[in-house]
Amino acid sequence: MTPMYTDKVLEHFKNPRNMGEIEAPDGVGEVGNPVCGDVMRITIKVDEETETIEDVKFKTFGCGAAIASSSVVTELIKGKPLREALEVSNKTVVEVLGGLPPVKMHCSVLAEQGIAAAIKDYYDRHPQRELPPEVEDKLRRLEGTDPHAVPDYIESEALE
């Protein structure tokens, strides 16, 4: 019998990194659907001068794959400039985790949406800073995406 989760997924589920919430965050991204059971909240602290993510924390209500995706994504963006952090996709999350079962692929999409939402919130809180076009493009692409209802999005982005 093939295990449902990789060792990497189980490791991040059992020992999540960066769990919690930043007090007085510079950006907050809350995504998911409480009806289906997965809700992810990502908080970021940003160095104003360099626009680099100094700290990132998450709180996730959901399955093991959702918690592991949250944990991995925080590791991927910590210490990165906002524009570079925005490049992290659900495909990247899946690759770092060594794969996710098809029915859990939506968890990686939530992680990507959470990053984008937190970065957008940072720019909303700092109106003197111009929202970069790539942030707008990514938000437009993710806007209204229901990770559970759009398997084509998940497959095209995560399984290329």
C-alpha positions in Angstrom: 0.0 0.0 0.0 1.4 3.4 -1.0 1.5 6.0 1.8 -0.9 8.9 1.4 1.7 11.5 2.5 5.4 11.8 1.9 7.9 11.9 4.8 8.4 15.6 4.2 4.6 16.3 4.6 4.5 14.2 7.7 7.5 16.0 9.2 6.0 19.5 8.6 2.6 18.3 9.9 4.1 16.9 13.1 6.7 19.7 13.6 5.3 22.8 11.9 7.7 25.7 11.4 6.7 29.3 12.1 3.3 28.5 13.7 1.6 31.3 15.5 0.8 34.9 14.8 2.9 38.0 14.6 1.7 40.8 16.9 1.2 44.0 15.0 1.8 42.4 11.5 2.6 44.5 8.4 0.4 42.2 6.3 -2.2 39.5 6.9 -3.6 37.0 4.4 -6.5 34.9 5.4 -7.8 32.4 2.8 -9.9 29.3 2.7 -13.4 28.2 3.3 -14.5 27.3 6.9 -17.4 25.2 5.4 -14.9 22.8 3.7 -12.6 22.9 6.7 -9.4 24.6 5.5 -8.6 28.1 6.6 -5.1 29.6 6.5 -3.9 32.8 8.1 -0.5 34.1 7.2 1.0 37.1 9.0 4.2 38.9 7.8 6.6 41.4 9.3 8.3 43.4 6.6 11.5 45.5 6.7 10.2 48.9 5.4 13.5 49.9 3.8 14.2 46.7 1.8 10.7 45.3 1.6 12.0 42.0 2.8 10.0 39.6 4.9 11.7 39.6 8.3 9.3 37.2 9.9 6.3 35.1 8.9 3.9 33.0 11.0 0.8 31.0 10.2 -2.3 29.6 11.8 -4.1 26.9 9.9 -7.3 25.1 10.6 -7.4 22.1 8.4 -5.9 18.7 7.5 -2.3 17.6 7.7 -1.6 18.7 4.1 -2.9 22.2 4.9 -0.7 22.5 7.9 2.4 21.1 6.0 1.7 23.5 3.1 1.5 26.4 5.5 4.7 25.4 7.3 6.7 25.0 4.1 5.5 28.2 2.5 6.6 30.2 5.6 10.1 28.7 5.2 10.2 29.5 1.5 9.3 33.2 2.0 11.1 34.1 5.2 14.0 36.5 4.5 12.9 37.1 0.9 12.0 40.4 -0.8 8.2 40.7 -1.3 8.6 40.4 -5.1 10.6 37.2 -4.7 8.2 35.8 -2.1 5.3 36.4 -4.5 7.0 34.0 -7.1 6.4 31.1 -4.7 3.6 29.1 -6.3 1.6 26.1 -5.3 3.8 24.1 -7.6 6.8 25.1 -5.5 5.1 24.1 -2.3 4.2 20.7 -3.8 7.7 20.1 -5.0 9.3 20.9 -1.6 6.8 18.6 0.1 7.7 15.8 -2.3 4.1 15.7 -3.6 0.6 15.8 -2.4 -2.3 13.4 -3.1 -4.6 14.9 -5.8 -7.4 15.4 -3.3 -5.1 17.5 -1.2 -3.6 19.6 -3.9 -5.9 22.5 -3.0 -3.9 23.0 0.2 -0.9 24.1 -1.8 -3.1 26.6 -3.7 -4.3 28.0 -0.3 -0.6 28.6 0.6 0.0 30.5 -2.6 -3.2 32.5 -2.1 -2.2 33.2 1.5 1.1 34.7 0.5 -0.5 36.9 -2.2 -3.2 38.1 0.2 -0.6 39.0 2.9 1.5 40.9 0.5 -1.5 42.7 -0.9 -2.5 43.6 2.6 1.0 45.0 3.2 0.6 47.4 0.3 -3.0 48.3 1.3 -1.6 49.3 4.7 1.2 51.3 3.1 -0.6 53.4 0.4 2.5 55.5 -0.1 4.1 52.4 -1.7 3.0 51.5 -5.2 1.5 48.0 -5.7 3.9 46.4 -8.2 2.3 45.1 -11.4 3.3 41.5 -10.7 1.3 41.7 -7.4 -1.7 42.9 -9.3 -1.2 40.2 -12.0 -1.0 37.4 -9.4 -4.0 38.7 -7.5 -6.0 38.9 -10.6 -5.0 35.3 -11.5 -5.9 34.0 -8.1 -9.0 36.2 -7.5 -12.1 34.1 -7.0 -10.2 30.8 -7.4 -11.8 28.1 -5.3 -9.0 25.5 -5.0 -11.6 22.7 -4.5 -13.6 23.6 -7.6 -10.9 24.3 -10.1 -8.9 21.1 -10.7 -7.6 22.4 -14.0 -5.9 25.3 -12.2 -4.4 22.9 -9.7 -3.2 20.5 -12.3 -1.8 23.2 -14.7 0.1 24.9 -11.9 1.2 22.1 -9.7 1.7 19.1 -12.0 3.5 20.6 -15.0 
